[in-house]
Amino acid sequence: MGRAVPLHRSLLVRLLATSMLIAVCAIAATAWLTVQLTTRAVTQEQSRTLASDTDVYNAIIGYAAGHDSWAGAEELVRRQADLTGTRIALTTPDRGLIAASSPDAAEAVAASDVPTATVDPLALDRGIVRDTGERIHPDAVGPYRLTDPERQRLHRLADLEVDCLRKQNLAAEVVELPSGRPTVRAIGGGSPPITPCTLNGRLDPVETERAPLAALAGLTHRCNSGNVDEADYTITPEFTPRYDGDPPTSELDSRVRDCIDEARRAQLRPYVAAPALLFVTGLAAPVPTVTLSTANTLRIAGTALVILLLTLAATIVVGRRLVRPLRALTDAARAPADRQTPVPVTTHDEIGYLATAFNDLSARRQALERQRTAMVNDIAHELRTPLTNIRTWLETARDGAVEVDQEVLDLLVDESVLLHHVVDDLRDIAALEAGSLRVHPEPTYVRDLLEQLLDAHRGSGAVPLRLETTDDPEVIVDPVRLRQIVGNLVSNAIRHSPPGGAVTVRLSMRPGRMVIAVSDTGPGIAPADLPKVFDRFWRADGSRSRTTGGSGLGLPIARQLARAHGGDVTATSTPGHGATFTVLLPTG
């Protein structure tokens, strides 16, 4: 067994702490959520009552702004009572009944000391209407309602102004006032800045407005009591002052605007209903107070304790089931490499997948260790033969048993060359597998390269070499590495071709790739050996290959170099009819 895990680092302890923390947070969150939901429900009920009062007030104040008396308001009051489920009564300021939704609503007026709101379209109740700074209801138009031709003409001017503002990258839109007069508002709220676009006559009064505006100006100037000379400003159809010269101070401007509002109320009073008191009853109810008794408190605490205990027990059970296979994996990983055994896979969850992956990793590790041992043995075997030959001849020459003539020197050079080839091949294949060997593609005429390669091999005179092709392609490849690839295959084919045989190299082009096939007339390769021909140091006849100088690395190097180009090398053979090695390379 391995070293025990410290308690504070144990997975079981951390799972337990996490579960306990989650349970405590869940209980606290539930309690907080309950309080929040209860508070929200009470707040929503109160908001619903206020919203109902607001809806009733808006409907009745709209009626008052559009009528000069309360005649006919009885039907509106009853309809609003049916829509909101409340009792509604409307009285004069001295509690004289104007309209009531039912006899109960009329009786409720006597029992109520404070009305819900005061209904006056010229002095809006700020306790209910909070979204505007205006004190006069917009539907209180009075003598300013435009005729259809006037409204259409002003709309055309407003549209021209909006188009002009858009050309100056100012977003604006046309909004029609209840009087029918269009006004231009900046998108997002507010009035657009004063520009030459506004000088098109849209703000000039029309025929319907001239007389009321003149009367309003007289009332306003009397209100100002000489603080601002009457020739210094005029009142626009939108009831704002337009100053002829420099604007006054903010204090005087505020007084002018207050006077305009006061004068408007005086001017509009005959056109709207008289002030009234609004009573809305039937929705408001005492807010219940929730108080936990001692028994309820103990019951909640007991339930929370049971949840904590159940969480603790479940965590311990689940934690032990999780830790057991992990401990088995730890013990297996710490075992010596030569005594590792597969870990039993008892679950199909993440830990089971981990155990399966560990077993696969262990099997690959053992296979790699066997491969490494075999490779070391093969390298030692390959190097031992030439080194032994060199040592034997040198010791014999030192002892005077043979004379060091040209033949002995040639033999020593051949053995050194063989040793050098083995070392170079090992270096190349190590660089290829490590990814440090780089290819340098460039435009290459492949047919010329193959002819030069075959001319170089014809010097041995072992077997005839033929090149068969109808193409003369120019391909982007590394010419040095391509020569090495084909050279390894040709050398291998020459070694395996008997006297009187031949080696044929065929070059052809296919869509998107180049194909070079090297065929010999040797004994061929057995089907069982075909998958092994690209393994390092593999030979079908080891003794014959060493005699002819083969290291068992030419084919693996050829395949790795082809793959470095994005291609591959494949082998096919029929025993007794030779073998064909095919190089496939992309032409891009």
C-alpha positions as CSV (number, residue, x, y, z in Angstrom):
1,M,0.0,0.0,0.0
2,G,1.2,3.6,-0.7
3,R,1.7,6.4,1.7
4,A,-1.5,7.6,3.3
5,V,-3.0,10.9,2.0
6,P,-3.0,13.7,4.6
7,L,-6.5,14.3,6.0
8,H,-6.7,17.9,4.8
9,R,-5.8,16.7,1.2
10,S,-8.2,13.7,1.2
11,L,-10.7,13.7,-1.6
12,L,-13.3,12.3,0.8
13,V,-12.8,15.2,3.3
14,R,-13.0,17.7,0.5
15,L,-16.1,16.2,-0.9
16,L,-17.6,16.2,2.6
17,A,-16.7,19.8,3.2
18,T,-18.1,20.8,-0.2
19,S,-21.4,18.9,0.4
20,M,-21.8,20.5,3.8
21,L,-21.1,23.9,2.4
22,I,-23.6,23.3,-0.4
23,A,-26.2,22.2,2.1
24,V,-25.7,25.2,4.3
25,C,-25.9,27.5,1.3
26,A,-29.0,25.8,0.0
27,I,-30.8,26.1,3.4
28,A,-29.7,29.8,3.7
29,A,-30.7,30.5,0.1
30,T,-34.1,28.8,0.7
31,A,-34.8,30.9,3.7
32,W,-33.7,34.1,2.0
33,L,-35.8,33.2,-1.1
34,T,-38.8,32.6,1.1
35,V,-38.5,36.0,2.7
36,Q,-37.8,37.7,-0.6
37,L,-40.8,36.0,-2.3
38,T,-43.1,36.9,0.6
39,T,-41.9,40.5,0.5
40,R,-42.2,40.7,-3.2
41,A,-45.8,39.3,-3.1
42,V,-46.8,42.0,-0.6
43,T,-45.0,44.7,-2.6
44,Q,-46.7,43.5,-5.8
45,E,-50.1,43.6,-4.1
46,Q,-49.4,47.1,-3.0
47,S,-48.2,48.0,-6.5
48,R,-51.3,46.5,-8.0
49,T,-53.4,48.7,-5.8
50,L,-51.5,51.8,-6.8
51,A,-51.6,50.8,-10.5
52,S,-55.4,50.3,-10.2
53,D,-55.7,53.8,-8.6
54,T,-53.5,55.2,-11.4
55,D,-55.6,53.6,-14.2
56,V,-58.8,55.0,-12.7
57,Y,-57.3,58.5,-12.2
58,N,-55.9,58.6,-15.8
59,A,-59.3,57.6,-17.2
60,I,-61.2,60.2,-15.3
61,I,-58.7,63.0,-15.6
62,G,-58.7,62.4,-19.4
63,Y,-62.5,62.8,-19.4
64,A,-62.3,66.0,-17.4
65,A,-59.7,67.5,-19.8
66,G,-61.9,66.8,-22.8
67,H,-65.3,68.0,-21.4
68,D,-66.4,71.3,-19.9
69,S,-68.6,69.5,-17.2
70,W,-69.1,66.2,-15.5
71,A,-72.3,65.4,-17.3
72,G,-72.1,61.9,-18.5
73,A,-69.3,60.8,-16.2
74,E,-71.5,58.3,-14.4
75,E,-71.0,55.7,-17.2
76,L,-67.2,56.1,-17.2
77,V,-67.1,55.7,-13.4
78,R,-69.1,52.4,-13.5
79,R,-67.0,51.1,-16.4
80,Q,-63.7,51.7,-14.5
81,A,-65.2,50.1,-11.4
82,D,-66.0,47.0,-13.4
83,L,-62.5,46.9,-14.9
84,T,-60.6,47.3,-11.7
85,G,-63.0,45.5,-9.3
86,T,-63.1,48.6,-7.0
87,R,-65.7,51.0,-5.7
88,I,-65.4,54.5,-7.2
89,A,-67.0,57.8,-6.2
90,L,-66.5,61.3,-7.6
91,T,-67.5,64.4,-5.6
92,T,-67.2,68.1,-5.6
93,P,-64.5,69.7,-3.3
94,D,-67.3,70.1,-0.6
95,R,-68.2,66.4,-0.9
96,G,-71.2,66.8,-3.1
97,L,-71.8,63.6,-5.1
98,I,-71.1,63.9,-8.8
99,A,-71.0,60.2,-9.8
100,A,-70.6,56.8,-8.0
101,S,-70.2,53.3,-9.3
102,S,-72.7,51.9,-6.7
103,P,-74.6,53.0,-3.6
104,D,-71.9,51.4,-1.5
105,A,-69.3,53.7,-3.2
106,A,-71.4,56.7,-2.3
107,E,-71.6,55.6,1.3
108,A,-67.9,55.0,1.4
109,V,-67.3,58.7,0.7
110,A,-68.7,59.6,4.1
111,A,-66.5,57.1,5.9
112,S,-63.3,58.2,4.1
113,D,-61.4,61.2,5.4
114,V,-58.8,61.5,2.7
115,P,-59.7,61.2,-1.1
116,T,-57.6,59.0,-3.3
117,A,-56.7,62.0,-5.6
118,T,-57.9,65.4,-6.6
119,V,-59.1,65.5,-10.2
120,D,-58.2,68.7,-11.9
121,P,-56.9,68.6,-15.5
122,L,-55.2,72.0,-15.0
123,A,-53.4,70.9,-11.8
124,L,-52.4,67.3,-12.1
125,D,-52.0,65.3,-8.8
126,R,-48.2,64.7,-8.5
127,G,-48.9,61.9,-6.0
128,I,-50.1,59.8,-8.9
129,V,-48.7,61.3,-12.1
130,R,-44.9,61.0,-11.6
131,D,-43.6,60.6,-15.1
132,T,-44.0,64.2,-16.3
133,G,-43.2,67.7,-15.1
134,E,-46.3,69.2,-16.7
135,R,-49.1,70.4,-14.4
136,I,-51.7,70.8,-17.2
137,H,-53.1,67.7,-18.8
138,P,-52.1,67.5,-22.5
139,D,-55.7,66.7,-23.6
140,A,-56.8,70.1,-22.2
141,V,-56.7,71.8,-25.7
142,G,-59.4,74.5,-25.4
143,P,-59.5,77.0,-28.3
144,Y,-56.2,75.7,-29.8
145,R,-57.6,72.6,-31.7
146,L,-56.5,73.0,-35.3
147,T,-58.5,72.4,-38.4
148,D,-57.6,69.5,-40.8
149,P,-56.0,71.8,-43.5
150,E,-53.9,73.5,-40.8
151,R,-52.8,70.3,-39.4
152,Q,-51.8,68.9,-42.8
153,R,-49.8,72.0,-43.7
154,L,-47.9,71.9,-40.4
155,H,-47.2,68.2,-40.8
156,R,-45.5,68.9,-44.2
157,L,-43.3,71.5,-42.6
158,A,-42.4,69.2,-39.7
159,D,-41.4,66.4,-42.1
160,L,-39.2,68.9,-44.0
161,E,-37.5,69.9,-40.7
162,V,-36.9,66.2,-39.7
163,D,-35.3,65.5,-43.2
164,C,-33.1,68.6,-42.7
165,L,-32.0,67.4,-39.2
166,R,-31.2,63.9,-40.5
167,K,-28.9,65.4,-43.2
168,Q,-27.0,67.0,-40.2
169,N,-26.8,63.5,-38.5
170,L,-29.5,64.5,-35.9
171,A,-32.1,61.8,-35.3
172,A,-35.6,63.3,-34.8
173,E,-39.2,62.4,-35.3
174,V,-42.6,64.1,-35.7
175,V,-45.0,63.8,-32.7
176,E,-48.6,65.2,-32.9
177,L,-49.9,67.0,-29.9
178,P,-53.6,66.5,-28.8
179,S,-54.4,69.9,-30.4
180,G,-53.3,68.5,-33.8
181,R,-50.2,70.6,-34.0
182,P,-47.1,68.5,-34.9
183,T,-43.9,69.0,-32.9
184,V,-40.4,67.7,-33.6
185,R,-38.7,65.7,-30.9
186,A,-35.2,64.2,-30.7
187,I,-35.3,60.4,-30.8
188,G,-34.6,59.4,-27.2
189,G,-36.4,62.4,-25.7
190,G,-36.1,66.2,-25.6
191,S,-36.1,68.9,-28.2
192,P,-33.5,68.9,-31.0
193,P,-31.0,71.8,-31.0
194,I,-31.9,75.1,-32.7
195,T,-30.6,74.9,-36.2
196,P,-31.4,76.6,-39.5
197,C,-33.8,73.7,-40.1
198,T,-36.3,75.2,-37.6
199,L,-36.6,78.4,-39.6
200,N,-39.3,77.1,-42.0
201,G,-42.4,78.6,-40.3
202,R,-43.5,75.5,-38.4
203,L,-43.4,77.4,-35.1
204,D,-45.5,80.3,-36.4
205,P,-49.1,80.3,-35.2
206,V,-51.9,79.4,-37.7
207,E,-55.2,81.2,-38.0
208,T,-56.9,79.1,-35.3
209,E,-54.1,79.9,-32.8
210,R,-53.6,83.6,-33.4
211,A,-56.5,85.0,-31.3
212,P,-56.1,82.6,-28.3
213,L,-52.3,83.2,-28.3
214,A,-52.9,87.0,-28.3
215,A,-55.3,86.6,-25.4
216,L,-52.7,84.3,-23.6
217,A,-50.0,86.9,-24.2
218,G,-52.1,89.6,-22.5
219,L,-52.8,87.4,-19.5
220,T,-49.1,86.5,-19.3
221,H,-47.8,90.1,-19.5
222,R,-50.2,91.1,-16.7
223,C,-48.8,88.2,-14.6
224,N,-45.2,89.4,-15.2
225,S,-46.0,92.8,-13.6
226,G,-43.3,94.5,-15.7
227,N,-40.4,92.2,-14.8
228,V,-39.9,91.4,-18.5
229,D,-40.9,94.0,-21.2
230,E,-43.7,92.6,-23.3
231,A,-41.8,93.4,-26.5
232,D,-38.9,91.2,-25.5
233,Y,-40.6,87.8,-26.2
234,T,-43.5,86.2,-27.9
235,I,-45.4,82.9,-27.0
236,T,-45.0,80.1,-29.5
237,P,-47.8,77.7,-30.3
238,E,-46.0,75.1,-28.1
239,F,-46.5,77.6,-25.2
240,T,-42.8,78.4,-24.8
241,P,-41.3,81.9,-24.8
242,R,-39.3,83.0,-27.9
243,Y,-37.1,85.9,-27.0
244,D,-36.3,88.6,-29.6
245,G,-33.0,89.6,-28.2
246,D,-30.5,88.0,-25.8
247,P,-32.2,85.5,-23.5
248,P,-32.9,86.8,-19.9
249,T,-31.5,85.3,-16.8
250,S,-32.6,81.9,-15.7
251,E,-34.7,83.5,-12.9
252,L,-36.6,85.8,-15.2
253,D,-37.0,82.9,-17.8
254,S,-38.5,80.7,-15.0
255,R,-40.9,83.5,-14.0
256,V,-42.0,84.0,-17.6
257,R,-42.7,80.2,-18.0
258,D,-44.6,80.2,-14.7
259,C,-46.8,83.1,-15.9
260,I,-47.5,81.3,-19.2
261,D,-48.7,78.2,-17.3
262,E,-50.8,80.3,-14.9
263,A,-52.3,82.2,-17.9
264,R,-53.0,78.9,-19.7
265,R,-54.9,77.6,-16.7
266,A,-57.0,80.7,-16.5
267,Q,-57.7,80.6,-20.3
268,L,-58.5,76.8,-20.3
269,R,-60.7,76.8,-17.2
270,P,-64.0,77.3,-19.2
271,Y,-63.1,74.4,-21.5
272,V,-62.5,71.7,-18.8
273,A,-64.6,70.1,-16.0
274,A,-64.5,71.7,-12.6
275,P,-62.1,70.2,-10.0
276,A,-63.4,67.1,-8.2
277,L,-62.4,64.6,-5.5
278,L,-61.8,60.9,-6.4
279,F,-62.4,58.1,-4.0
280,V,-61.3,54.5,-4.8
281,T,-62.0,51.9,-2.2
282,G,-62.2,48.1,-2.0
283,L,-58.6,46.9,-2.8
284,A,-56.6,48.2,0.1
285,A,-56.3,45.6,3.0
286,P,-54.1,45.4,6.0
287,V,-50.8,43.8,5.2
288,P,-50.6,40.5,7.2
289,T,-47.6,40.1,9.5
290,V,-45.9,36.7,9.4
291,T,-44.6,35.7,12.8
292,L,-42.9,32.3,13.4
293,S,-43.9,30.6,16.6
294,T,-41.5,28.7,18.8
295,A,-42.9,25.4,17.5
296,N,-42.5,26.4,13.9
297,T,-39.0,27.7,14.5
298,L,-38.0,24.3,16.1
299,R,-39.7,22.4,13.2
300,I,-37.6,24.4,10.6
301,A,-34.4,23.9,12.6
302,G,-35.1,20.1,12.9
303,T,-35.7,19.8,9.2
304,A,-32.5,21.6,8.5
305,L,-30.6,19.3,10.8
306,V,-32.1,16.2,9.1
307,I,-31.0,17.6,5.7
308,L,-27.5,18.1,7.0
309,L,-27.3,14.6,8.4
310,L,-28.6,13.0,5.2
311,T,-26.1,15.1,3.2
312,L,-23.3,13.9,5.5
313,A,-24.2,10.3,5.2
314,A,-24.6,10.4,1.4
315,T,-21.3,12.2,1.0
316,I,-19.5,9.5,3.1
317,V,-21.0,6.7,1.1
318,V,-20.4,8.3,-2.3
319,G,-16.9,9.5,-1.3
320,R,-15.8,6.0,-0.3
321,R,-17.0,4.6,-3.6
322,L,-15.1,7.3,-5.4
323,V,-11.9,7.0,-3.4
324,R,-11.6,3.1,-3.6
325,P,-10.8,2.9,-7.3
326,L,-8.6,6.0,-7.1
327,R,-6.5,4.3,-4.4
328,A,-6.2,1.2,-6.6
329,L,-4.9,3.4,-9.5
330,T,-2.4,5.1,-7.3
331,D,-1.0,1.7,-6.0
332,A,-0.8,0.4,-9.5
333,A,1.0,3.5,-10.8
334,R,3.6,3.3,-8.0
335,A,4.4,-0.4,-8.7
336,P,7.7,-1.2,-10.5
337,A,7.4,-1.3,-14.3
338,D,8.2,-5.0,-14.4
339,R,5.5,-5.9,-11.9
340,Q,2.6,-3.7,-13.1
341,T,-0.8,-5.5,-13.5
342,P,-4.0,-4.2,-15.1
343,V,-6.3,-2.3,-12.8
344,P,-9.8,-3.8,-12.5
345,V,-12.5,-1.6,-14.2
346,T,-15.5,-1.8,-11.8
347,T,-17.5,1.2,-13.0
348,H,-18.5,2.9,-16.2
349,D,-18.2,6.5,-15.0
350,E,-15.3,8.9,-15.3
351,I,-13.2,6.8,-12.9
352,G,-13.9,3.7,-14.9
353,Y,-12.7,5.6,-18.0
354,L,-9.6,6.7,-16.1
355,A,-8.8,3.1,-15.1
356,T,-9.2,1.9,-18.8
357,A,-7.0,4.7,-20.0
358,F,-4.4,3.8,-17.3
359,N,-4.4,0.2,-18.4
360,D,-4.0,1.3,-22.1
361,L,-1.1,3.5,-21.1
362,S,0.5,0.7,-19.1
363,A,0.3,-1.6,-22.0
364,R,1.8,1.0,-24.4
365,R,4.5,1.6,-21.9
366,Q,5.4,-2.1,-21.8
367,A,5.3,-2.3,-25.6
368,L,7.6,0.7,-25.9
369,E,10.0,-0.8,-23.4
370,R,10.1,-4.0,-25.4
371,Q,10.6,-2.0,-28.6
372,R,13.4,0.1,-27.0
373,T,15.2,-3.1,-25.8
374,A,14.9,-4.7,-29.2
375,M,16.1,-1.5,-30.9
376,V,19.2,-1.3,-28.6
377,N,19.9,-4.9,-29.3
378,D,19.5,-4.3,-33.1
379,I,21.8,-1.2,-33.0
380,A,24.4,-3.2,-31.0
381,H,24.2,-6.0,-33.5
382,E,24.5,-3.7,-36.5
383,L,27.5,-1.9,-35.1
384,R,29.2,-5.0,-33.8
385,T,29.8,-6.6,-37.2
386,P,31.7,-3.8,-38.9
387,L,33.5,-2.9,-35.7
388,T,34.6,-6.5,-35.2
389,N,35.8,-6.8,-38.8
390,I,37.8,-3.5,-38.4
391,R,39.3,-4.6,-35.1
392,T,40.2,-8.1,-36.4
393,W,42.1,-6.7,-39.4
394,L,43.8,-4.1,-37.4
395,E,45.0,-6.5,-34.7
396,T,46.1,-9.0,-37.4
397,A,48.1,-6.2,-39.1
398,R,49.6,-5.1,-35.8
399,D,50.8,-8.6,-35.0
400,G,52.4,-8.9,-38.5
401,A,50.2,-11.8,-39.6
402,V,49.1,-10.0,-42.8
403,E,50.6,-7.3,-44.9
404,V,48.7,-4.0,-45.0
405,D,48.2,-3.8,-48.7
406,Q,45.6,-2.1,-50.9
407,E,43.1,-4.9,-50.5
408,V,43.2,-4.7,-46.7
409,L,42.8,-1.0,-46.8
410,D,39.9,-1.3,-49.2
411,L,38.3,-3.8,-46.9
412,L,38.7,-1.5,-43.9
413,V,37.3,1.5,-45.8
414,D,34.3,-0.6,-46.8
415,E,33.6,-1.6,-43.2
416,S,34.0,2.1,-42.1
417,V,31.6,3.2,-44.8
418,L,29.1,0.6,-43.7
419,L,29.5,1.8,-40.1
420,H,29.1,5.4,-41.3
421,H,25.9,4.5,-43.2
422,V,24.4,2.9,-40.1
423,V,25.1,6.0,-37.9
424,D,23.8,8.4,-40.6
425,D,20.6,6.3,-41.0
426,L,20.1,6.3,-37.2
427,R,20.6,10.0,-37.1
428,D,18.1,10.6,-39.9
429,I,15.4,8.4,-38.5
430,A,15.8,10.0,-35.0
431,A,15.5,13.4,-36.5
432,L,12.4,12.4,-38.5
433,E,10.7,10.9,-35.5
434,A,11.6,14.0,-33.4
435,G,10.2,16.3,-36.1
436,S,13.5,18.3,-36.3
437,L,14.3,17.2,-39.9
438,R,13.0,19.9,-42.2
439,V,12.4,19.6,-46.0
440,H,13.1,22.5,-48.4
441,P,10.7,22.2,-51.3
442,E,11.6,23.9,-54.6
443,P,10.5,23.5,-58.3
444,T,12.2,20.2,-59.5
445,Y,12.1,18.4,-62.8
446,V,11.5,14.9,-61.4
447,R,12.4,13.0,-64.7
448,D,15.9,14.5,-64.8
449,L,16.4,13.7,-61.1
450,L,15.5,10.1,-61.6
451,E,17.7,9.7,-64.6
452,Q,20.7,11.1,-62.7
453,L,19.9,8.8,-59.8
454,L,19.8,5.7,-62.0
455,D,23.0,6.7,-63.8
456,A,24.7,6.8,-60.4
457,H,23.5,3.3,-59.5
458,R,24.4,1.8,-62.9
459,G,28.0,2.1,-61.9
460,S,27.7,-1.0,-59.7
461,G,26.6,-3.1,-62.7
462,A,24.6,-5.5,-60.6
463,V,21.3,-5.5,-62.5
464,P,19.9,-3.4,-65.4
465,L,18.0,-0.3,-64.3
466,R,15.2,1.1,-66.5
467,L,13.1,4.3,-66.3
468,E,9.6,4.2,-67.7
469,T,7.6,7.5,-68.0
470,T,5.7,9.6,-70.5
471,D,5.7,12.7,-68.3
472,D,8.3,15.3,-67.5
473,P,6.7,17.0,-64.5
474,E,8.0,20.0,-62.6
475,V,6.9,19.4,-58.9
476,I,7.5,21.4,-55.7
477,V,9.6,18.9,-53.6
478,D,12.9,18.8,-51.8
479,P,15.2,17.3,-54.5
480,V,17.8,16.1,-52.0
481,R,15.2,14.2,-49.9
482,L,13.4,12.9,-53.0
483,R,16.7,11.5,-54.3
484,Q,17.2,9.9,-50.8
485,I,13.7,8.3,-50.9
486,V,14.0,6.8,-54.3
487,G,17.7,6.0,-53.8
488,N,16.8,3.9,-50.7
489,L,14.1,2.1,-52.7
490,V,16.4,1.4,-55.7
491,S,19.2,0.2,-53.5
492,N,16.8,-2.2,-51.7
493,A,15.5,-3.4,-55.1
494,I,19.1,-4.0,-56.4
495,R,20.0,-6.0,-53.3
496,H,16.9,-8.3,-53.7
497,S,17.2,-8.8,-57.5
498,P,19.0,-12.0,-58.5
499,P,21.6,-12.1,-61.4
500,G,19.8,-11.6,-64.6
501,G,17.0,-9.6,-63.0
502,A,16.0,-6.0,-63.5
503,V,14.9,-3.0,-61.6
504,T,12.2,-0.7,-63.1
505,V,11.3,2.8,-62.0
506,R,8.0,4.1,-63.3
507,L,7.0,7.8,-63.1
508,S,3.4,8.9,-63.6
509,M,1.1,11.7,-62.7
510,R,-2.4,11.5,-61.2
511,P,-4.8,14.3,-60.2
512,G,-3.1,16.1,-57.3
513,R,-0.2,13.7,-56.8
514,M,2.9,12.2,-58.3
515,V,3.5,8.4,-58.3
516,I,7.0,6.8,-58.4
517,A,6.9,3.0,-58.4
518,V,10.2,1.0,-58.0
519,S,9.8,-2.7,-59.0
520,D,12.3,-5.6,-58.7
521,T,12.4,-9.2,-60.0
522,G,13.4,-10.7,-56.7
523,P,11.8,-13.5,-54.7
524,G,9.1,-11.2,-53.3
525,I,7.8,-10.7,-49.8
526,A,5.6,-13.1,-48.0
527,P,2.1,-11.7,-47.1
528,A,2.8,-12.2,-43.4
529,D,6.0,-10.1,-43.7
530,L,4.5,-7.2,-45.7
531,P,3.3,-5.2,-42.6
532,K,6.9,-5.4,-41.2
533,V,8.9,-4.2,-44.1
534,F,8.9,-0.6,-42.8
535,D,9.9,-1.6,-39.3
536,R,13.4,-0.5,-38.2
537,F,16.1,-3.2,-38.6
538,W,13.7,-5.7,-40.0
539,R,15.0,-8.1,-42.7
540,A,13.5,-11.2,-44.3
541,D,17.1,-12.6,-44.6
542,G,19.3,-10.9,-42.0
543,S,22.5,-12.6,-42.9
544,R,22.3,-11.9,-46.6
545,S,21.4,-8.2,-46.0
546,R,24.5,-7.7,-43.8
547,T,26.6,-9.3,-46.4
548,T,25.4,-6.8,-49.0
549,G,25.6,-3.8,-46.7
550,G,21.9,-3.3,-45.7
551,S,21.2,-1.8,-42.3
552,G,17.4,-2.4,-42.2
553,L,16.8,1.4,-42.0
554,G,16.4,2.4,-45.6
555,L,12.7,1.7,-46.0
556,P,11.7,3.3,-42.7
557,I,13.7,6.4,-43.6
558,A,12.1,6.5,-47.1
559,R,8.6,6.3,-45.6
560,Q,9.3,9.0,-42.9
561,L,10.7,11.4,-45.6
562,A,7.7,10.8,-47.8
563,R,5.4,11.6,-44.9
564,A,7.4,14.8,-44.2
565,H,6.3,15.8,-47.8
566,G,2.7,15.1,-47.0
567,G,2.8,11.8,-48.9
568,D,3.6,8.1,-48.1
569,V,5.3,4.9,-49.3
570,T,3.5,1.6,-49.8
571,A,4.6,-1.9,-50.6
572,T,3.0,-4.7,-52.6
573,S,4.4,-8.1,-53.5
574,T,3.6,-11.5,-54.9
575,P,6.0,-14.2,-53.7
576,G,8.2,-15.4,-56.5
577,H,7.4,-12.4,-58.7
578,G,9.3,-9.5,-57.0
579,A,8.1,-6.5,-55.0
580,T,6.9,-3.0,-55.8
581,F,7.4,0.0,-53.6
582,T,5.3,3.0,-54.5
583,V,6.0,6.7,-53.5
584,L,2.9,8.9,-53.4
585,L,3.7,12.7,-53.1
586,P,1.4,15.7,-53.5
587,T,2.1,18.0,-56.4
588,G,1.2,21.2,-54.7
